């Protein structure tokens, strides 16, 4: 599976050096590519004509990028001022080269000391080129003061490579004083891992990846554990259907869910499972949900528990090609006993969600008995109950990786950029989805989608990656129609067909 890799800062540095040696291209010309990509973005996305661009540069190559951007804007008759440090001893070779070029072209160059928020108005675009992803400690002294001044400016702020003060591969101290708060971040060639964690959205704003032609041979051969899923990746996963297929070709899914007052969870699971291509769907529900499931989802068959209000039995599993359990089942003693028996008896691919995860958290020794490849789909709170509390996204990701490797699991950790982690410890971040999907039943729909794909013969990791993408894309289509606030889980399900069609 070939996907967009998320390289560490050290790997990006190696990619730069490999490209310089093997393309070959000079480091200064590689910087020209980066600056050109930024200038193109500024003209295409910010409508900068008639506005003033102020660029604050540090002494390293990130500052060199900023000066090159200033020169290119100046050559296109754009009003631009670049602010540079007064410490020539710290300047990188490419910074110095670009500074000389800018001076020769007549770019308006000022020292850091002459920058202040009085230079900024609503039409200003402020470009942060102080420090790139190679920064290893928070800005100090005058650079910390500059970051503070940038954050006080009431204008559009664009960070080059990464907001200055943010680390690509490790958490920052919880302080807004040492990190630029950007409206846009322009990252070169790869996303940064830090961009994918909730605590950093405040700093990165809307981030973009600009391709600058780093060597594809190095990129494809360099080992990586983190990936960013793209449209072409999921399109390649989707299996074509044969004209001579029938309902038996696409599997029989068993969905165990619902309890008194929560039969809707089973309804949503069933609808999503059917809309995601399962040939047959059976819902195992308590007796109180029998009439509900039969009337609301007539395409679903019902397996009725002997208990009126909760699921307490494991039906005969021999007919099923995939099994899901958890949404709406509650955490009662009899239901927990049912789940334990299900774990022991399941031979088809198994997915556990919602209350099944809460039961697991109460009985952590059961994790060792989960069938290899089992899918768990927790939200952050459920994951914390399973794996322990964490203080930042980096720590949570490492716990996720460790848990998947230790127990041979696929875990879908839900949220913005929902991440699927495989039993090998590979993490796949999803690009689709929106805040409108933060609504009851959204997770039940995802359970139905992934279970349908498992029933159709997708392996567990593929089913998670494809299912998460489709779920998020259907949510995006629904948000386009209803907005964020009005979006409900049923809207996600009703847009699954359009999400699938986009992949044909």
PALUM-11784 format. One line per 2 residues: number of its first residue (from 1); their letters; for each residue x, z, y of C-alpha. Coordinates in steps of 0.2 Angstrom, whole numbers. Layout:
# PALUM-11784
NUM> a> X Z Y; ...
***
This chain:
# PALUM-11784
1> xx> 0 0 0; 8 -6 16
3> xx> 3 4 31; 8 8 49
5> xx> 22 21 46; 23 37 57
7> xx> 42 39 59; 50 55 65
9> xx> 61 54 81; 76 53 71
11> xx> 69 38 61; 64 29 77
13> xx> 82 31 83; 88 24 67
15> xx> 76 10 68; 83 6 86
17> xx> 101 6 80; 97 -4 65
19> xx> 89 -17 76; 103 -18 88
21> xx> 116 -20 74; 106 -32 63
23> xx> 95 -43 74; 107 -42 83
25> xx> 101 -37 101; 109 -26 114
27> xx> 102 -9 117; 99 -15 135
29> xx> 89 -30 129; 79 -19 118
31> xx> 75 -8 133; 70 -24 142
33> xx> 57 -27 128; 50 -10 130
35> xx> 49 -11 149; 40 -28 148
37> xx> 27 -21 136; 24 -7 148
39> xx> 22 -18 163; 11 -30 153
41> xx> 0 -15 149; 0 -9 167
43> xx> -6 -26 174; -19 -28 160
45> xx> -26 -11 159; -24 -3 176
47> xx> -28 -17 188; -13 -11 198
49> xx> -12 -25 212; -14 -16 229
51> xx> -9 1 222; 7 10 223
53> xx> 16 14 207; 28 29 207
55> xx> 40 31 193; 49 48 189
57> xx> 65 45 179; 76 57 169
59> xx> 94 53 166; 93 46 148
61> xx> 86 31 141; 68 36 144
63> xx> 73 35 163; 82 19 159
65> xx> 65 12 153; 57 18 169
67> xx> 70 10 180; 68 -7 171
69> xx> 49 -5 173; 51 -3 192
71> xx> 63 -18 193; 50 -29 184
73> xx> 36 -23 195; 46 -26 210
75> xx> 50 -44 205; 31 -47 203
77> xx> 29 -41 221; 21 -24 216
79> xx> 23 -9 227; 34 3 217
81> xx> 45 18 221; 57 25 208
83> xx> 63 43 209; 80 46 200
85> xx> 90 62 197; 106 66 207
87> xx> 117 70 192; 127 55 187
89> xx> 137 64 174; 122 65 163
91> xx> 116 47 165; 116 37 149
93> xx> 125 20 149; 108 10 149
95> xx> 101 21 163; 116 17 174
97> xx> 115 -2 170; 97 -2 174
99> xx> 100 8 190; 113 -5 196
101> xx> 101 -19 192; 87 -11 202
103> xx> 98 -8 216; 104 -26 216
105> xx> 86 -32 216; 81 -21 231
107> xx> 70 -9 222; 64 6 232
109> xx> 75 20 225; 73 39 230
111> xx> 80 55 223; 69 68 214
113> xx> 70 79 229; 60 67 239
115> xx> 45 67 227; 30 78 231
117> xx> 12 78 229; 9 72 247
119> xx> 16 55 242; 1 53 230
121> xx> -17 48 233; -32 42 222
123> xx> -25 24 221; -7 30 215
125> xx> -2 27 197; 11 39 192
127> xx> 23 35 178; 32 49 168
129> xx> 49 43 162; 58 59 163
131> xx> 61 63 144; 57 53 128
133> xx> 54 59 111; 72 64 109
135> xx> 69 80 119; 73 96 109
137> xx> 69 110 121; 57 112 135
139> xx> 62 106 152; 70 119 163
141> xx> 75 121 181; 71 107 193
143> xx> 64 96 178; 51 110 174
145> xx> 47 110 193; 45 91 192
147> xx> 33 92 178; 23 105 187
149> xx> 22 94 202; 16 79 192
151> xx> 2 89 184; -4 94 201
153> xx> -6 76 206; -24 69 207
155> xx> -20 52 201; -19 41 185
157> xx> -3 47 175; 5 36 162
159> xx> 18 43 151; 32 32 143
161> xx> 35 35 125; 28 53 125
163> xx> 23 65 139; 39 73 145
165> xx> 40 91 137; 30 86 122
167> xx> 39 86 105; 35 72 93
169> xx> 39 82 77; 37 100 81
171> xx> 25 111 90; 27 116 108
173> xx> 25 134 116; 7 136 122
175> xx> 11 133 140; 5 119 151
177> xx> 19 122 164; 32 112 154
179> xx> 23 97 147; 16 82 158
181> xx> -3 80 156; -5 61 155
183> xx> -20 51 156; -12 37 145
185> xx> 3 38 134; 13 22 129
187> xx> 22 24 113; 34 11 106
189> xx> 32 3 89; 25 19 81
191> xx> 12 33 84; 20 50 86
193> xx> 14 63 73; 11 75 88
195> xx> -2 63 95; -13 66 80
197> xx> -16 85 82; -30 92 92
199> xx> -19 104 103; -10 89 110
201> xx> -24 79 116; -23 88 133
203> xx> -6 81 136; -7 63 128
205> xx> -24 57 134; -28 40 128
207> xx> -12 35 118; -7 17 114
209> xx> 6 9 103; 16 -5 111
211> xx> 26 -16 98; 44 -20 104
213> xx> 50 -30 89; 60 -17 79
215> xx> 68 -23 63; 54 -26 50
217> xx> 67 -24 36; 71 -7 41
219> xx> 53 -2 44; 48 -7 27
221> xx> 62 1 17; 63 17 27
223> xx> 55 31 16; 40 39 25
225> xx> 26 52 21; 15 49 35
227> xx> 4 34 39; -8 28 51
229> xx> -22 17 43; -27 1 51
231> xx> -41 -12 49; -30 -24 38
233> xx> -26 -9 27; -44 -5 22
235> xx> -49 -23 22; -36 -26 8
237> xx> -43 -11 -2; -61 -17 -3
239> xx> -65 -25 -20; -74 -41 -20
241> xx> -90 -42 -30; -94 -54 -44
243> xx> -109 -65 -44; -112 -59 -62
245> xx> -111 -41 -59; -126 -29 -62
247> xx> -130 -11 -58; -119 -4 -72
249> xx> -104 -13 -65; -104 -1 -50
251> xx> -105 15 -59; -117 30 -60
253> xx> -114 44 -47; -120 62 -50
255> xx> -123 72 -34; -125 91 -36
257> xx> -132 98 -20; -146 107 -10
259> xx> -155 124 -12; -170 131 -4
261> xx> -170 126 14; -155 114 12
263> xx> -162 100 1; -158 88 16
265> xx> -140 89 11; -144 81 -6
267> xx> -155 68 3; -141 63 15
269> xx> -128 63 1; -139 52 -10
271> xx> -143 39 4; -125 38 9
273> xx> -120 35 -9; -133 22 -12
275> xx> -128 13 5; -109 13 -1
277> xx> -112 3 -17; -115 15 -31
279> xx> -125 6 -45; -135 21 -50
281> xx> -137 38 -41; -143 54 -49
283> xx> -146 70 -38; -146 86 -47
285> xx> -156 98 -36; -166 114 -38
287> xx> -184 113 -43; -190 116 -25
289> xx> -181 99 -20; -189 88 -34
291> xx> -203 81 -24; -192 80 -8
293> xx> -179 69 -16; -191 58 -25
295> xx> -201 54 -9; -187 52 3
297> xx> -174 43 -7; -185 34 -21
299> xx> -169 24 -26; -161 40 -32
301> xx> -165 48 -49; -168 67 -50
303> xx> -160 79 -62; -170 95 -59
305> xx> -162 112 -62; -172 125 -71
307> xx> -170 137 -56; -183 135 -42
309> xx> -171 138 -27; -153 135 -32
311> xx> -142 124 -43; -137 135 -58
313> xx> -135 122 -72; -123 108 -76
315> xx> -132 93 -83; -125 82 -97
317> xx> -110 74 -89; -107 60 -101
319> xx> -117 46 -92; -108 48 -75
321> xx> -93 39 -68; -91 50 -53
323> xx> -97 68 -49; -99 77 -32
325> xx> -104 95 -29; -106 107 -14
327> xx> -117 101 0; -131 114 3
329> xx> -129 123 -14; -125 140 -6
331> xx> -112 153 -13; -123 163 -25
333> xx> -117 171 -41; -126 159 -52
335> xx> -121 144 -42; -103 149 -43
337> xx> -105 151 -62; -112 133 -62
339> xx> -97 127 -52; -84 135 -64
341> xx> -92 126 -79; -92 110 -70
343> xx> -74 111 -66; -71 115 -85
345> xx> -81 101 -91; -79 86 -79
347> xx> -70 72 -86; -75 59 -73
349> xx> -68 59 -55; -73 75 -46
351> xx> -77 78 -27; -80 96 -21
353> xx> -86 99 -3; -95 112 8
355> xx> -101 127 -2; -91 122 -17
357> xx> -75 124 -6; -81 141 -1
359> xx> -84 146 -19; -66 140 -23
361> xx> -59 150 -8; -67 165 -16
363> xx> -60 161 -33; -42 154 -29
365> xx> -36 155 -47; -49 141 -51
367> xx> -38 128 -41; -26 127 -55
369> xx> -40 121 -67; -46 107 -56
371> xx> -44 90 -65; -29 81 -58
373> xx> -34 69 -44; -49 80 -39
375> xx> -55 76 -21; -58 91 -9
377> xx> -66 87 8; -64 102 19
379> xx> -66 104 38; -53 115 46
381> xx> -62 131 44; -65 128 25
383> xx> -46 122 24; -41 139 32
385> xx> -51 148 19; -43 139 5
387> xx> -25 138 11; -23 151 25
389> xx> -24 151 44; -12 140 54
391> xx> -7 141 72; -4 122 75
393> xx> -6 105 67; 11 103 60
395> xx> 10 119 50; -8 114 44
397> xx> -1 97 38; 13 105 29
399> xx> 1 117 20; -10 102 16
401> xx> 4 93 8; 10 108 -2
403> xx> -7 111 -9; -10 93 -14
405> xx> 7 92 -23; 5 109 -31
407> xx> -12 106 -38; -12 86 -40
409> xx> -26 85 -27; -33 73 -14
411> xx> -38 82 1; -48 75 15
413> xx> -45 86 30; -59 81 42
415> xx> -58 80 61; -52 68 74
417> xx> -39 57 65; -46 64 48
419> xx> -31 64 36; -31 60 18
421> xx> -17 68 8; -13 62 -9
423> xx> -6 71 -25; 11 63 -20
425> xx> 10 72 -3; 8 56 7
427> xx> -4 58 22; -15 44 29
429> xx> -22 47 46; -39 38 50
431> xx> -42 29 67; -61 28 67
433> xx> -74 41 72; -80 49 88
435> xx> -86 66 94; -104 62 91
437> xx> -101 64 73; -99 83 75
439> xx> -116 86 69; -124 93 54
441> xx> -125 82 39; -110 71 44
443> xx> -99 78 30; -113 76 17
445> xx> -114 58 21; -95 57 19
447> xx> -96 65 2; -109 52 -3
449> xx> -98 38 3; -82 43 -6
451> xx> -92 47 -22; -100 30 -22
453> xx> -82 22 -21; -76 33 -35
455> xx> -90 28 -46; -86 10 -43
457> xx> -68 12 -50; -58 15 -34
459> xx> -44 27 -37; -46 44 -29
461> xx> -34 41 -15; -41 23 -11
463> xx> -58 30 -11; -54 43 2
465> xx> -45 31 13; -58 18 12
467> xx> -73 30 13; -66 40 28
469> xx> -63 23 37; -81 17 34
471> xx> -89 34 38; -80 34 55
473> xx> -83 16 59; -102 18 55
475> xx> -101 33 67; -93 22 80
477> xx> -106 9 78; -120 22 79
479> xx> -112 29 95; -112 12 103
481> xx> -131 12 101; -136 30 104
483> xx> -121 38 113; -112 54 107
485> xx> -125 67 111; -140 59 102
487> xx> -130 53 86; -136 61 70
489> xx> -130 60 52; -144 47 47
491> xx> -137 36 61; -120 35 52
493> xx> -129 31 35; -140 17 43
495> xx> -124 9 50; -114 9 34
497> xx> -119 -9 30; -112 -16 47
499> xx> -96 -6 43; -94 -14 26
501> xx> -98 -32 33; -84 -30 46
503> xx> -72 -29 31; -78 -45 22
***
